Amino acid sequence: NNSCLKSYEYNNFSSFIEVETKTAKPAKAIFEWVTPNQEFAFKGSNGVDLMTVEESKKLFDLKTFTIILKFSMQHFVEKTSQTLFSLGGCDGYSIVIDQNSELIFDLKCGTNIFKSNIFIPLNSNITVYIAYDGNTISFYYNGDKFDSQSTYFNFHFKKKIAIGKSSEYDNDYFIGKFFYITFFDESFGTQRIQKIHEVGYEKPDPIRKMKFITHDQRLCISSCVNQA
């Protein structure tokens, strides 16, 4: 009976899809910055220059992305914004806690602002997700979706990247602990982000460092020079 055969094939295929979904590999990050230790904190006067990390430069090439930030704001200064992450100076974007304690995605030093509807509490370890697919930017708080807005970004980045401060100016310093920031080169939807929040993600490939060895197998601290 042909109808029975088609029904059987359809059900078998559906089961295969369900198995594939359950066993799918975790999302793999392309870049991650992790705090040097759990005591490291931003005190409102220090930031991290990520341009010193060679692997961070691939962030300038992202057309779509998902960003994860885990942090704890430990002091709120009235009428002052705090920058969590800043890419490309005033030709790029910053992820900012504004003067009302709301997380915003700030384009080109305030030229265009996207509000997340996420208000950051004090002294709480929270995780924020920001996903951009080329047409829409979406915000998630601890895995739950809070807001989504249609938009299009056209960046012309300056070669500047910073954590805990503006990448363009020495201001808008963050006060608190920043545990990690992670980037993916694709935009994830609600189900994928909830999955990442529950089970984590695959770390980026380790950074390979060139090692220079002498003929007697000693490690050089810089490029070795042939001795006559």
C-alpha positions as CSV (number, residue, x, y, z in Angstrom):
1,N,0.0,0.0,0.0
2,N,1.7,3.2,-1.2
3,S,0.1,5.5,1.5
4,C,1.4,3.2,4.2
5,L,4.9,3.2,2.7
6,K,4.9,7.0,2.5
7,S,3.7,7.3,6.1
8,Y,6.4,5.0,7.3
9,E,9.1,6.8,5.4
10,Y,8.0,10.2,6.8
11,N,7.9,8.9,10.4
12,N,11.3,7.4,10.0
13,F,12.7,10.6,8.6
14,S,11.2,12.6,11.4
15,S,12.8,10.3,14.0
16,F,16.2,10.8,12.2
17,I,15.8,14.6,12.4
18,E,15.0,14.4,16.2
19,V,18.1,12.3,16.8
20,E,20.3,14.7,14.8
21,T,19.0,17.7,16.8
22,K,19.6,16.0,20.1
23,T,23.1,14.9,19.2
24,A,24.1,18.1,17.2
25,K,27.6,19.4,18.1
26,P,27.6,22.4,20.4
27,A,28.2,25.9,18.9
28,K,31.9,26.6,18.4
29,A,33.2,30.1,19.3
30,I,35.7,31.9,17.1
31,F,37.1,34.1,19.8
32,E,36.9,34.3,23.6
33,W,38.5,36.5,26.3
34,V,38.4,35.1,29.8
35,T,39.3,37.0,33.0
36,P,42.9,36.2,34.1
37,N,41.6,35.2,37.5
38,Q,38.4,35.5,39.6
39,E,39.8,38.4,41.6
40,F,40.5,40.5,38.5
41,A,38.1,43.5,38.4
42,F,37.5,46.7,36.5
43,K,37.7,49.6,39.0
44,G,36.4,52.4,36.9
45,S,39.8,53.5,35.6
46,N,41.2,50.5,33.8
47,G,40.4,48.7,30.6
48,V,41.8,45.8,28.5
49,D,43.2,46.6,25.0
50,L,42.3,43.6,22.9
51,M,44.4,44.9,19.9
52,T,47.3,43.3,21.7
53,V,45.7,39.9,21.1
54,E,46.2,38.9,17.5
55,E,43.2,36.5,17.4
56,S,40.8,39.4,18.3
57,K,41.4,41.0,14.9
58,K,39.1,38.5,13.2
59,L,36.2,40.4,14.9
60,F,36.5,43.2,12.4
61,D,35.4,40.7,9.6
62,L,32.1,39.6,11.2
63,K,29.0,40.5,9.2
64,T,26.7,38.4,11.5
65,F,27.4,37.4,15.0
66,T,26.3,36.2,18.4
67,I,28.1,37.7,21.4
68,I,28.0,36.3,25.0
69,L,29.0,38.5,27.9
70,K,29.1,37.3,31.5
71,F,29.8,40.0,34.1
72,S,28.8,41.6,37.4
73,M,28.3,45.3,37.7
74,Q,29.5,46.3,41.2
75,H,28.9,50.0,41.3
76,F,26.5,52.3,39.5
77,V,27.5,55.9,39.0
78,E,24.5,58.2,38.5
79,K,24.5,60.0,35.1
80,T,27.5,58.0,33.9
81,S,27.5,55.2,31.3
82,Q,29.7,52.1,31.6
83,T,31.2,50.3,28.5
84,L,31.4,46.5,28.6
85,F,32.9,46.1,25.1
86,S,33.8,48.5,22.3
87,L,34.9,47.6,18.8
88,G,36.1,49.9,16.0
89,G,36.0,53.3,17.8
90,C,33.4,55.8,16.7
91,D,33.1,54.0,13.4
92,G,32.0,50.8,15.1
93,Y,29.9,49.8,18.1
94,S,29.9,49.5,21.9
95,I,27.9,47.4,24.3
96,V,27.1,49.8,27.1
97,I,25.2,50.0,30.4
98,D,23.6,53.5,30.1
99,Q,22.8,56.1,32.7
100,N,19.5,54.3,33.5
101,S,21.3,51.0,34.0
102,E,19.9,49.6,30.7
103,L,22.0,47.5,28.4
104,I,22.3,49.2,25.0
105,F,24.0,48.5,21.7
106,D,25.5,51.9,20.8
107,L,26.5,52.5,17.1
108,K,29.1,55.1,16.3
109,C,29.4,56.9,19.6
110,G,25.7,57.5,20.1
111,T,24.7,58.1,16.5
112,N,22.3,55.2,16.7
113,I,21.2,53.4,19.9
114,F,19.4,50.1,20.3
115,K,17.8,49.5,23.7
116,S,17.6,46.0,25.0
117,N,14.9,46.4,27.7
118,I,17.4,44.6,30.0
119,F,18.2,46.6,33.2
120,I,21.4,45.5,34.8
121,P,21.2,44.7,38.6
122,L,24.1,45.4,41.0
123,N,26.3,42.6,42.3
124,S,24.7,39.8,40.3
125,N,26.5,37.5,37.9
126,I,24.5,37.7,34.7
127,T,24.9,36.5,31.2
128,V,23.8,38.6,28.2
129,Y,23.5,37.4,24.6
130,I,23.4,39.7,21.6
131,A,22.6,38.2,18.1
132,Y,22.7,40.0,14.8
133,D,21.7,38.2,11.6
134,G,22.1,41.0,9.1
135,N,18.6,42.2,9.5
136,T,17.7,42.0,13.1
137,I,19.4,42.5,16.4
138,S,18.1,40.5,19.4
139,F,18.9,40.6,23.1
140,Y,18.8,37.8,25.7
141,Y,19.2,37.8,29.4
142,N,20.3,34.6,31.1
143,G,19.1,32.7,28.0
144,D,15.6,34.4,27.8
145,K,14.8,36.7,24.9
146,F,14.0,40.3,25.9
147,D,13.8,42.3,22.7
148,S,14.4,42.2,19.0
149,Q,14.6,45.1,16.5
150,S,15.0,45.3,12.7
151,T,18.1,47.1,11.5
152,Y,21.1,47.0,9.2
153,F,24.7,47.8,10.2
154,N,27.3,49.2,7.9
155,F,30.6,49.4,9.7
156,H,33.9,51.0,8.7
157,F,36.0,50.1,11.8
158,K,39.0,51.8,13.2
159,K,41.5,49.3,14.4
160,K,40.5,49.6,18.1
161,I,39.1,47.0,20.5
162,A,38.6,47.4,24.2
163,I,36.9,45.7,27.2
164,G,35.8,47.7,30.1
165,K,36.0,51.1,28.4
166,S,35.4,53.0,25.2
167,S,37.8,52.0,22.4
168,E,37.7,55.6,21.1
169,Y,38.2,57.6,24.2
170,D,39.4,57.1,27.8
171,N,36.0,57.2,29.4
172,D,32.9,55.3,30.2
173,Y,34.9,52.8,32.3
174,F,33.1,49.7,33.7
175,I,33.1,49.0,37.4
176,G,32.8,45.4,38.3
177,K,33.9,41.9,37.3
178,F,33.9,40.7,33.7
179,F,34.2,36.9,33.5
180,Y,34.3,36.4,29.8
181,I,33.2,37.6,26.4
182,T,32.7,35.1,23.5
183,F,32.0,35.6,19.8
184,F,30.4,33.3,17.2
185,D,30.4,34.1,13.5
186,E,26.7,33.4,13.1
187,S,23.4,34.6,14.6
188,F,21.7,32.1,16.9
189,G,17.9,32.0,17.5
190,T,16.1,31.5,20.8
191,Q,16.4,27.7,21.0
192,R,20.1,27.6,20.2
193,I,20.9,30.3,22.8
194,Q,18.9,28.5,25.4
195,K,20.8,25.4,24.6
196,I,24.1,27.2,24.9
197,H,23.0,28.7,28.2
198,E,22.2,25.2,29.5
199,V,25.1,23.2,28.3
200,G,27.8,25.6,27.1
201,Y,29.7,25.9,23.8
202,E,32.8,24.6,22.2
203,K,35.9,26.7,22.8
204,P,37.8,28.4,20.0
205,D,40.8,26.6,18.6
206,P,43.9,27.3,20.8
207,I,46.2,30.1,19.7
208,R,49.2,28.6,18.1
209,K,52.5,30.3,19.0
210,M,55.6,30.0,17.0
211,K,58.4,28.5,19.0
212,F,62.1,29.0,18.1
213,I,64.5,26.2,19.1
214,T,68.2,26.3,19.1
215,H,70.3,23.4,17.6
216,D,70.8,22.1,21.1
217,Q,67.0,22.2,21.7
218,R,66.9,25.2,24.0
219,L,63.9,27.5,23.6
220,C,64.6,31.0,22.5
221,I,62.6,33.9,23.9
222,S,62.7,35.7,20.5
223,S,63.5,34.7,16.9
224,C,66.8,32.8,16.9
225,V,69.7,34.2,14.8
226,N,72.0,31.8,13.0
227,Q,75.4,32.0,14.7
228,A,78.5,31.9,12.4
